[in-house]
Amino acid sequence: MPHPTATLYSVLRLLLALIVLNALLAFGNLWPGAWPRPEARLSVDLFAGLLALVLWARGRGAVSARVTGIVAALASLWVLLHYIDVTIPALLGRPVNAWWDGRHLWQLARMGGEFAAGWQIAAVLLAACAGLALLFTLVRACVNALAAAAARPRWQLPLAALGSAVLLTHGAASVAHPDLQRMFAPPVGTMVAAQASLLSRALSRSAGERQLGPGPTFDGDIAALGGGDVFVLFAEAYGAITLDRPELAAALADRRSALQQALDAGGRQVVSARVTSPTFGGASWLAHAALLSGIDTHDPDDYALLLTTQRPTLVSHFAQHGYRTIGWMPGLQRPWPEGAFYGFDRLADADNTGYAGLPFGYWRIPDQVSIALLQQQELNRTADATGDAAGLRTVSLRGAESSMPRFIVFPTLTTHAPFRPVPPYLADPQRLLAADAFSDEDVSRALTAPVSWTDPTPAYIDAMHYQFDWLTRWLREEAPRHMLLVVIGDHQPIGGVTGPGASWDVPVHVIGTDQALLARLEEAGFRRGLQPDVTAIGPMHGLTQTLIDAFAGDFSRRNARTP
């Protein structure tokens, strides 16, 4: 018979192992940062693993060191996956997505590295390695304690009963008592299964186009535009939270007022609405595709599938009606072969917009400079040489190409999380085109501004001020008089700005001089001014058909079409 002291030690060792492992697999998030928060919940994964160890020991008589090592490695991985599962929603405001987040992990790491010195990056990597080693050591000690208990014949039945009771209670709560689910941490196994399914669908093209469903009807003309330029500006992280959160609305009130004054002075009018973005806090490309194609892209698998098709888009629609189509995308810093789906006449990435100045962080090119370069190369419509006094690389527009109306898509960058660095705003547009527009001190000052993932709101406000400032100046001084400008947020900012439970709504403003065209949009749910209604008029992909209908010359026929 075991000595009572030894038995007590074994019981305490088992209880401590269960408590430690449960804490590692059931913590929550100390919103809105990256730190975990202890929570009094049970881990279904832990008790499922305990039951599996008992069954293994029951059949094998013992649990070998090799098996406990494998189980400890899997358990450590499970802890890391649980951390990702509870942290990503707090930081980005959306669940983790293995397909897209995994593909862009390196870009995210590079972006984060822009704000740290080399020794700081090395210190973080060393700390991460030490932390992983410590985690594995701790988890292995706990797994050894569970394995030793599971190998005791007298303990197998109570341990199996404990594991089964937790699993059955969780299952019953899922079906009959949803409130009891608060007792349990989100199972990592469920997340892994969901991500595996997502990856399987993303890698398979067997579903075909039928998975995407019907799209808009691109069968009309665009006569209502009268041959004017059309500019779709995706304002990065411009969410409805800028209207709904009093702190943000107040901070941006004077900028909105200045923008409205610039519109009034230029004889322009604006109508506004809200639409629901297919994404939140990131994955901007889903929003771009939703508006340009009119396809619901909230599922990344559908987005990936869409780019393999020949579906019509607003880009092809305008090209068919004699427009020069331009994708002005300085955020592209690597090859994007799938972008051929859109068929832009010109796709300008970070390397061929002509920026010759100093880089500002990961995104390199300030938005104010991007719009100045776009103005010079595409909107001034002057046949230009391939270089100028400032050493800029520009695009020659000759013959019919120089007189064609433009359809332009420009996703902005400076307001991208973590909303740093914010370049200095320059009032002189000509200075923006010079290679020495920004000094080393300008860049250093912007790069050393504090970055915080736990309190990002002040930086977000600074970035939004910058965005409103350059847009207001451009509309007041340079934008083509009869251009139709669609300014639309791609998604809400990250969860650290919005807070929990925020909607996925974003503002959309349509700015122009044609009162009849804007009146058509009012009939579709827009309202005059920069303040939209509090209710979204529909999903972002539904706005595509609304715009197509508004642009058509025979609006009465299209407006009468049966949905």
C-alpha positions, 0 to 999 in steps of 0.5 A, spaced: 500 500 500 502 506 498 505 511 503 499 516 505 504 522 504 506 519 497 499 518 495 498 526 498 504 528 494 501 524 488 494 528 488 497 534 489 501 534 483 495 531 479 491 537 482 497 542 480 498 539 473 490 540 472 490 547 474 496 549 470 494 546 464 487 549 465 490 556 466 494 555 460 488 553 455 483 557 458 485 564 459 482 570 455 485 577 453 486 583 457 482 587 451 485 590 447 492 588 447 496 582 446 496 580 454 493 574 456 488 574 462 486 569 467 479 566 467 475 561 471 473 557 465 474 550 464 478 547 458 474 542 454 481 540 450 484 539 457 479 534 459 479 531 452 486 530 453 486 527 460 481 522 457 485 520 452 491 519 456 487 514 461 484 510 455 491 509 452 494 507 459 488 502 460 490 499 453 498 499 454 499 499 461 503 505 462 505 512 458 512 512 455 516 518 455 516 518 448 508 519 448 509 524 454 514 528 450 509 528 443 503 529 448 507 535 451 509 538 444 502 538 442 499 541 448 504 546 447 502 548 440 495 548 443 497 553 448 499 557 442 493 556 438 489 558 444 493 564 445 492 566 437 484 564 438 483 569 443 488 575 441 487 576 434 480 578 435 482 583 440 487 586 436 484 586 429 476 585 431 475 579 427 477 571 428 484 568 425 484 566 418 489 561 417 489 562 409 490 569 409 493 571 415 498 565 414 500 568 407 501 575 410 504 573 416 511 575 413 509 582 411 506 583 418 512 581 421 516 586 416 511 592 418 512 591 425 520 591 424 520 598 421 518 600 428 524 597 432 532 597 432 536 591 430 537 589 437 530 590 439 528 585 434 534 580 436 531 581 443 524 579 442 526 573 438 531 571 444 525 572 449 520 568 444 525 562 444 526 562 451 519 563 452 517 557 448 522 553 451 520 555 458 512 553 456 514 546 453 518 545 460 512 547 464 507 543 460 511 537 459 512 537 467 504 537 467 503 532 462 508 527 466 504 528 472 497 526 468 501 520 465 503 518 472 496 518 475 493 515 468 497 509 469 495 508 476 489 503 475 485 505 481 485 512 479 483 511 472 476 510 473 475 517 477 479 520 472 475 517 466 469 519 469 472 527 470 474 527 463 467 524 461 463 529 465 466 535 463 465 533 455 458 531 456 456 538 460 460 542 455 456 538 449 449 539 453 450 546 454 452 547 447 445 544 445 440 545 451 443 551 456 447 556 452 448 560 458 453 554 461 458 555 455 461 561 459 464 555 464 468 553 458 473 556 454 473 556 446 475 549 444 482 550 440 480 543 437 474 547 434 478 552 431 483 548 428 477 544 425 474 550 422 481 553 419 482 546 416 476 546 413 477 553 410 484 551 408 481 545 404 476 549 401 481 555 399 486 550 396 480 547 392 477 550 385 472 544 384 466 548 387 467 552 381 463 559 379 457 556 382 459 557 389 460 565 388 452 566 386 450 571 381 453 578 381 451 584 378 448 586 371 453 589 367 448 590 361 447 598 361 451 604 359 454 609 363 451 615 359 449 619 366 457 620 367 457 624 361 464 622 359 467 624 366 472 621 370 470 616 376 475 615 382 474 610 387 478 612 393 478 606 398 480 610 405 484 605 409 480 603 416 475 609 415 470 606 419 463 608 422 466 608 428 468 615 426 461 617 426 459 613 432 464 613 437 463 620 440 471 621 442 472 620 435 466 624 432 468 630 436 476 629 434 474 629 426 468 634 426 473 640 424 476 636 419 469 634 416 467 641 416 473 643 412 472 638 407 464 640 406 467 647 406 472 645 400 466 642 397 461 648 397 467 652 395 468 648 389 461 647 387 461 640 389 455 636 392 456 630 396 451 624 398 453 619 404 451 612 406 453 606 410 454 600 407 457 593 411 464 591 409 466 584 408 471 584 413 473 588 419 480 591 422 484 588 416 484 584 409 482 590 405 483 586 399 476 583 400 473 590 401 476 592 394 474 586 391 467 586 393 465 593 391 469 592 384 466 585 382 459 586 386 460 579 389 460 577 396 467 576 399 466 576 406 469 568 405 476 569 403 475 562 399 470 566 395 475 571 394 480 567 392 475 563 387 473 570 384 480 571 382 480 565 378 474 567 374 472 572 368 467 575 372 465 582 370 467 588 374 467 595 374 474 596 371 471 591 365 465 595 365 468 602 364 473 599 360 468 597 355 465 604 355 472 607 353 475 609 359 482 608 361 482 604 367 488 605 373 489 601 379 493 606 383 496 601 388 502 604 392 501 598 397 503 593 393 510 591 394 511 584 391 508 581 385 501 580 384 499 576 378 492 574 381 491 582 380 490 580 372 483 578 374 481 586 374 485 588 367 487 595 369 490 598 363 495 601 368 497 597 375 501 602 379 505 599 385 510 601 390 516 601 385 512 604 379 508 610 381 514 614 381 516 616 388 523 618 389 523 621 396 525 617 403 521 611 405 516 612 411 516 606 414 513 599 411 508 603 407 514 607 404 509 612 400 505 617 404 498 618 401 499 625 400 505 624 395 501 618 392 495 623 390 500 628 387 503 623 383 497 620 380 495 628 379 501 629 375 501 622 371 494 621 370 489 627 371 493 633 368 492 629 361 499 632 359 503 628 354 510 627 358 516 625 358 519 619 362 523 623 367 523 630 369 527 635 373 525 632 380 528 625 377 521 622 377 519 616 373 512 618 369 508 615 364 507 618 357 500 619 355 500 620 347 494 620 342 487 618 344 490 615 351 491 622 353 484 624 352 480 618 354 476 619 361 479 615 367 476 610 372 481 610 377 482 605 384 486 608 389 487 604 396 490 609 401 495 607 406 497 612 411 491 610 416 493 603 416 494 600 423 498 601 427 497 608 424 504 610 424 508 613 421 504 619 419 508 624 415 508 631 415 502 634 411 505 639 406 501 645 403 505 646 397 503 640 392 509 642 388 514 640 393 511 633 394 514 631 387 521 633 389 526 628 391 528 632 397 520 633 399 522 630 406 528 630 410 531 625 414 529 629 420 522 628 418 522 621 417 526 620 423 520 624 427 515 620 424 518 613 425 520 615 433 512 617 434 510 612 439 506 606 437 501 602 441 497 596 440 493 597 446 492 604 446 491 606 438 486 611 438 490 617 439 495 615 433 488 613 429 486 620 430 492 623 428 492 618 421 485 620 420 487 628 421 492 627 415 487 623 411 482 629 411 487 634 410 490 632 404 483 630 401 480 636 403 486 640 399 486 636 393 479 637 392 479 644 393 485 646 389 487 640 384 481 635 383 478 635 376 472 639 376 467 634 374 470 628 376 465 623 380 469 621 387 467 615 391 470 615 398 469 609 401 472 606 407 474 599 406 473 596 413 473 599 421 479 600 424 482 594 429 478 592 435 483 596 439 480 603 436 473 600 435 472 597 442 468 590 443 461 589 439 462 594 433 459 593 427 462 592 420 459 598 417 463 603 413 461 610 410 461 612 403 461 619 400 459 620 393 462 627 391 460 630 384 457 636 380 451 632 377 445 634 381 441 629 377 446 623 378 446 624 386 439 625 386 439 618 384 443 615 389 439 619 394 433 615 392 437 608 393 438 610 401 444 616 400 443 622 404 445 629 403 452 631 406 457 628 409 453 625 415 450 618 413 444 615 416 445 611 422 443 604 418 447 601 413 443 601 406 446 594 405 452 590 404 458 593 400 457 588 394 450 590 393 453 598 392 456 595 386 449 595 382 446 601 385 452 605 382 451 601 375 444 603 376 446 610 377 451 611 372 446 608 366 443 613 362 436 610 361 435 610 369 428 609 369 428 602 365 433 600 370 430 603 376 424 599 374 427 592 373 425 587 378 430 585 383 
